[in-house]
Amino acid sequence: MAETVNNDYEDVMNARKAATMKETDRKCPECGGTMDYDPATGGLHCPYCDHTEAVPEKNTDGGPERAEELDFESAELTGNCDWGTEHKTVTCKSCGAVSVYDALQVANECPYCGSNQVMEAADVNTLAPGGVVPFKITREKAGERFKKWLGKKLFCPSKAKKSAEADSFQGVYLPYWTFDTDTSTEYNGEYGKDRKVQRGKEETTVTDWYRTSGTYNEFIDDQLVCASDRHEKKILNSIEPFDTADNRAYKPEYLAGFAAERYSTGLKDAWKTGQFLIKKRLESNISSRIRSQYNADHVRNIRMNTTFSDITYKYLMLPIWISSFRFNGKIYQFMVNGQSGKVGGESPISALRVLLAILLGLVIIVILYNVLFS
């Protein structure tokens, strides 16, 4: 009986596999192999016979070509989705097979039929991505950018620069929220203007401080907030910015051959982070405005009261190459922006190089002192 069930199951899987190879647009029409998205061409590529196909620019269903701005106030799903070590089931759109994966990581290929259509549009607890910023940097280019980045690290040991080889790169689409909003900020603070004062034989600098206040208005476009808590934020921040305007409405084709991660930070908490980042940006811009307005040398004690209005958001998947390298028994993580190629991460530091730099700095200071005061 068990053998009959197994045979029936295999027959069903084989039938589904055959149907998938005919129906899915990710199956190569030349050899039947599974096609992946190719950052070099912006289309689909078969790694078995090199056949290529373009990703349709326009949606046949009449949908938008770019991710749409959605109203924040009317959003229904705003909570976090932090499943921790839980798992979830994923249904393949092509063959119907159900697989179990880590709750936040979505596999890039169905283990039964090889289809890339395993990231379903949505489930009962999460929003569907509105758009994708496709990979433009290939795996090979990412490796080249990594070597160049490491080569410019002043305090990195020469041995590490010559021997470091990236572990296998993993192309991942990470979830991000973007926020648009009109801001109006009432502010007050102080600005300082320096003047020289002669005291005996010495000339000193004195700063006169003045109070100021005003209103500052700015439209914020696409404030980024990472929706994943699984990765080093410092490294992620270092590979920004992304050109989020260059996004495409979500299509499975863009994720073909790459891993994709669901968001764990929900819309509500992401907006709290977004407000914090926006306020830091506004404070910097207001300080620059005050400096320019009064030709000031210093600005301090800025106090702000900001009002946010017409808040909209997008849920985007952004491309990142993730890898690491080993040197002297330690693993160093780094990432490459899959759109721009910008690299960020950790690198070894040579204590000898740091010491030499300090000594060189001291020598320069002594020389300058002797030139100026001898």
C-alpha positions in Angstrom: 0.0 0.0 0.0 2.8 2.4 1.0 4.6 1.6 -2.3 1.5 2.5 -4.3 1.1 5.8 -2.4 4.7 6.6 -3.1 4.3 5.8 -6.8 1.2 7.9 -7.0 3.0 10.8 -5.3 5.9 10.5 -7.7 3.5 10.4 -10.7 1.8 13.5 -9.5 5.1 15.3 -8.9 6.4 14.3 -12.4 3.2 15.5 -13.9 3.4 18.8 -12.1 7.0 19.1 -13.1 6.2 18.6 -16.8 3.3 21.1 -16.5 5.6 23.6 -14.9 8.2 23.3 -17.6 5.5 24.1 -20.2 3.7 26.9 -18.4 6.1 29.0 -16.2 7.9 31.8 -18.0 11.0 30.9 -16.0 11.5 27.7 -17.8 14.0 27.9 -20.7 12.1 27.3 -24.0 15.3 25.9 -25.5 16.3 23.3 -22.9 13.7 23.3 -20.1 16.2 24.5 -17.5 15.3 27.0 -14.8 16.1 30.5 -15.8 17.5 33.1 -13.4 17.5 36.9 -13.4 20.7 38.2 -14.9 21.9 41.6 -13.5 24.2 42.1 -16.5 21.3 42.2 -19.0 18.3 42.9 -16.9 16.6 39.9 -18.2 16.3 36.1 -17.6 19.2 33.8 -18.4 19.5 30.1 -18.7 22.7 28.9 -17.1 22.5 25.6 -19.0 22.2 26.8 -22.7 22.8 30.6 -22.4 19.3 31.4 -23.7 18.1 34.9 -22.6 14.7 36.5 -22.4 13.7 40.0 -21.5 11.5 40.7 -18.5 8.3 42.4 -19.9 8.5 46.1 -19.2 4.7 46.5 -19.0 2.3 44.5 -16.9 -0.2 42.6 -19.0 -2.8 42.9 -16.3 -2.8 46.7 -16.6 -1.1 47.1 -13.2 1.4 49.9 -12.3 4.9 49.7 -13.7 6.4 51.1 -10.4 5.7 50.6 -6.8 2.7 52.8 -5.7 2.7 55.2 -2.8 0.2 54.0 -0.3 -1.6 56.0 2.4 0.0 55.5 5.8 -3.1 56.4 7.8 -5.3 53.8 6.1 -2.8 50.9 6.3 -4.3 47.9 8.0 -1.3 45.6 8.5 1.1 47.7 10.6 2.5 45.3 13.2 5.9 43.5 13.3 6.3 40.0 12.0 9.1 38.7 14.2 8.7 34.9 14.0 12.1 34.2 15.5 12.9 30.5 14.8 9.4 29.6 13.7 8.8 28.2 10.3 6.1 28.8 7.7 4.8 26.9 4.7 5.3 28.2 1.2 3.3 27.1 -1.8 4.9 27.0 -5.2 2.7 28.9 -7.7 3.8 26.6 -10.6 3.4 23.0 -9.3 1.4 23.5 -6.0 4.0 21.8 -3.8 4.1 23.0 -0.2 7.4 23.4 1.5 8.5 24.5 5.0 11.1 27.2 5.4 12.5 29.6 8.0 9.7 32.1 8.6 11.5 35.1 7.2 13.7 33.5 4.5 12.0 32.5 1.3 13.8 30.0 -0.8 14.6 31.0 -4.4 13.7 27.6 -6.0 11.0 25.0 -5.5 12.7 21.7 -4.5 10.1 19.7 -6.4 9.8 21.3 -9.8 12.7 23.8 -9.9 10.4 26.8 -10.4 11.4 30.2 -9.0 7.8 31.1 -8.3 8.0 30.3 -4.6 7.5 33.8 -3.1 3.7 34.0 -2.9 2.1 37.4 -3.3 1.0 37.7 0.4 -0.2 35.8 3.4 -2.6 36.5 6.3 0.1 38.2 8.4 2.2 40.3 6.0 2.0 42.8 3.2 3.1 41.9 -0.3 6.1 43.8 -1.6 5.0 46.7 -3.8 8.2 46.9 -5.8 11.7 45.6 -6.5 14.9 47.4 -7.2 16.6 44.8 -9.5 20.2 43.7 -9.2 22.5 45.6 -11.6 25.8 44.4 -10.2 26.8 40.8 -11.1 28.4 38.4 -8.8 31.7 38.9 -10.6 31.5 42.7 -10.4 30.7 42.4 -6.7 33.9 40.4 -6.2 35.9 43.1 -8.1 34.4 45.9 -6.0 35.3 44.0 -2.9 39.0 43.6 -3.9 39.2 47.3 -4.8 37.5 48.3 -1.5 39.9 46.2 0.6 42.9 47.5 -1.3 42.0 51.1 -0.3 41.9 50.3 3.4 44.9 52.1 4.8 45.3 50.1 8.0 44.6 46.7 6.4 47.6 44.3 6.4 49.1 43.8 2.9 48.9 40.1 3.4 45.2 40.3 3.9 44.8 42.5 0.8 46.7 39.9 -1.3 45.2 36.7 0.1 41.6 37.7 0.9 39.0 35.9 -1.2 35.3 36.4 -0.7 33.3 33.3 0.3 30.6 32.5 -2.1 28.4 35.6 -2.6 24.8 35.3 -1.7 22.4 37.6 -3.6 19.6 38.6 -1.3 16.6 40.9 -1.7 16.2 42.6 1.7 12.9 44.3 2.7 12.8 48.1 3.2 10.1 50.6 3.9 10.2 54.0 2.3 8.3 57.0 3.6 7.2 60.3 1.9 5.9 63.1 4.0 5.5 66.9 4.1 7.2 68.4 7.2 6.7 71.7 8.9 9.2 72.5 11.8 9.0 75.3 14.3 12.5 75.8 15.6 14.7 78.0 17.9 18.3 77.9 18.7 21.5 79.8 18.9 24.2 80.8 16.3 27.7 82.1 17.0 30.0 84.5 15.2 33.7 84.5 15.9 35.8 87.6 16.2 39.5 88.1 17.0 40.5 89.9 20.2 44.0 91.1 20.9 45.1 90.4 24.5 48.6 91.7 25.1 50.8 89.9 22.6 48.3 87.1 22.0 45.3 87.1 19.6 42.4 85.0 20.8 39.1 84.0 19.3 35.9 85.0 21.0 32.4 83.7 20.0 29.4 86.0 20.3 26.1 84.0 20.6 22.7 85.1 19.3 19.2 83.6 19.5 17.2 82.7 16.4 13.9 81.0 15.5 11.8 80.3 12.5 9.8 77.8 10.5 11.3 75.3 8.1 9.3 73.3 5.5 10.6 70.3 3.6 9.2 67.5 1.6 10.8 64.1 2.5 11.0 61.7 -0.4 11.7 58.0 0.1 13.2 58.0 3.6 14.6 54.5 3.9 14.1 52.2 6.8 15.4 48.6 6.8 12.7 46.1 7.7 15.0 43.3 8.6 16.7 42.8 12.1 18.9 40.0 10.9 21.8 42.0 9.5 24.4 44.4 10.8 22.8 47.8 10.6 26.2 49.6 10.5 27.2 47.7 7.4 23.8 48.2 5.7 23.9 51.9 6.4 27.4 52.1 4.9 26.3 50.8 1.5 23.4 53.3 1.1 22.0 55.1 -0.8 19.8 53.2 -3.2 18.1 54.8 -6.1 14.6 53.8 -5.0 13.0 55.8 -7.8 14.5 53.2 -10.2 12.1 50.4 -8.9 9.8 48.1 -10.8 6.4 46.8 -9.7 6.9 43.4 -8.1 7.3 40.5 -10.4 8.7 37.1 -9.5 11.1 37.3 -12.5 13.3 39.8 -10.7 13.7 37.5 -7.7 14.5 34.4 -9.9 17.8 32.9 -8.7 18.0 35.1 -5.6 16.9 34.7 -2.0 14.3 37.1 -0.6 13.5 38.0 3.0 10.2 39.0 4.5 10.0 42.0 6.7 10.3 41.6 10.5 9.9 45.3 11.4 6.3 46.2 10.7 5.1 49.5 9.2 4.2 51.1 12.6 7.6 50.6 14.2 9.4 51.4 10.9 7.6 54.8 10.9 8.9 55.5 14.4 12.5 54.9 13.1 11.6 56.9 10.0 10.6 59.9 12.1 13.8 59.7 14.1 15.9 59.7 10.9 13.9 62.5 9.3 14.3 64.7 12.4 18.1 64.2 12.4 18.1 65.2 8.7 15.9 68.2 9.4 18.1 69.3 12.3 21.1 69.2 10.0 19.4 71.1 7.3 18.1 73.8 9.7 21.6 74.2 11.1 22.9 74.7 7.6 20.2 77.2 6.9 21.0 79.2 10.0 24.7 79.2 9.1 24.0 80.5 5.7 21.3 83.0 6.8 23.6 84.7 9.4 27.0 83.8 8.0 27.5 82.1 11.3 30.5 80.1 12.4 28.6 77.9 14.9 25.1 76.7 15.6 23.9 75.0 18.8 20.9 74.1 21.0 18.5 73.6 18.2 15.0 72.7 19.5 12.4 71.6 17.0 8.7 70.8 16.9 7.9 68.9 13.7 4.5 68.2 12.2 4.2 65.4 9.6 1.4 65.3 7.1 0.4 63.4 3.9 2.4 60.4 4.9 2.8 57.6 2.3 4.8 54.5 2.2 6.2 51.8 -0.1 7.4 48.3 0.6 10.4 47.6 -1.6 12.8 44.7 -2.0 16.4 46.0 -2.4 19.4 44.0 -3.8 22.4 43.2 -1.7 25.3 40.8 -2.1 26.4 39.3 1.2 29.7 37.6 1.8 32.7 37.3 4.1 36.4 36.4 4.1 38.7 34.8 6.6 42.0 36.2 7.8 44.2 34.9 10.7 41.3 32.7 11.9 38.7 35.6 12.1 35.7 36.0 9.8 35.1 39.5 8.4 31.6 40.3 7.1 30.9 42.7 4.2 28.1 43.6 1.8 27.9 45.0 -1.7 25.0 47.2 -2.9 23.5 45.2 -5.7 22.4 48.4 -7.5 25.4 50.7 -7.2 28.3 48.4 -6.2 29.1 50.4 -3.1 30.9 48.1 -0.5 30.8 48.2 3.3 31.9 46.0 6.0 34.7 44.9 8.3 38.4 44.6 7.5 41.5 43.5 9.5 43.6 46.3 11.1 47.4 46.2 11.4 48.5 47.5 14.7 51.9 48.3 13.2 50.4 50.4 10.4 48.3 52.3 13.0 51.5 52.9 15.1 53.4 54.1 12.1 50.6 56.5 11.1 50.6 58.0 14.6 54.4 58.4 14.6 54.3 60.0 11.1 51.6 62.4 12.3 53.7 63.4 15.3 56.8 64.0 13.1 54.7 66.3 10.8 53.4 68.3 13.8 57.0 68.7 15.1 58.2 69.9 11.7 55.3 72.4 11.3 55.9 73.7 14.8 59.6 74.3 14.1 58.8 76.0 10.8 56.2 78.3 12.3 57.8 79.2 15.6 61.6 78.9 15.0 
